[in-house]
Amino acid sequence: MILDEKYIDELIEYLRSGNLAEDFEYSTEERRYEILDFLEKLMELGEVADEAATKIIFKNTQLGAFFENNQK
């Protein structure tokens, strides 16, 4: 899988700039639901990324074993 950092940076800028809020404000109801679904997926992605980073950083450590045991 290719990691597209440029896309992530553009998405961050889109969210921070207020353009997303403006798009939401002037969109149809159907489009608003699409935007909300997209944001929900982004939040889910953040949670998954946090879990992956924790596993990668603490792999083969006592703290990593602690995290692993607490997830079971």
N, C-alpha and C positions, 0 to 999 in steps of 0.2 A: 504494500500500500504506500502510496506517495503522500507525504504530509505537506499540505499546501498552506504554508504559513502566511502567504500573501492574502489568501481568501479569509483566513481568520482575522488578520489585521483590518481588512476592509469591512468585515462584519462588525468588529469592535467599533470602528469609526462610525459605521451606520447606526449602531445602537447609541453611541455617545453623542452623536451630532444632533439628535432629536428628529432625524428624518424618519425613523421608524414610527415614532409617536405621531408625526404629521401624516404619514401614510395611513396609519391606523385611523386617525381622526377623519380623514376624507374618503375612507374605503366603504364599500358596501358591507352589509352584515356578513355575507359569506366570506369575503376577503378578511374581515376582522377575525373570524373564527380561524382562518388559515394562519394568520399572523400569531394568534394566541397558541395554536397548536405548534407552530414553529418555535416559539419562545419556550414552550413546555419541553420540547425536544432538546433545546439548548441547555436548559436547566438539568435535564437528565444526563446529557453529555458531560456537563461539568461534574456531576456526581461520579460518573463512571471514570472520568479522567482523574479525579482525586483519588479514587480507589486504586486505579492503575499506578499512579505515581507513588502512592504509599507502598504498594507491593514491590515496585521496582527499587525504590530507595532503600527499603528495609529488608530486602530479600536476604536470607541467610544470616539474620541477626536475631538477638533475643527479642527485641521489640517487634520484629516481623513475625516471629513465632507467636507472640502475644496477640497481635492483630488477627492472625490466622485462626488461633484457638477461639477468639471471641466472635468470629463470624460464623462459627459452627453451632 
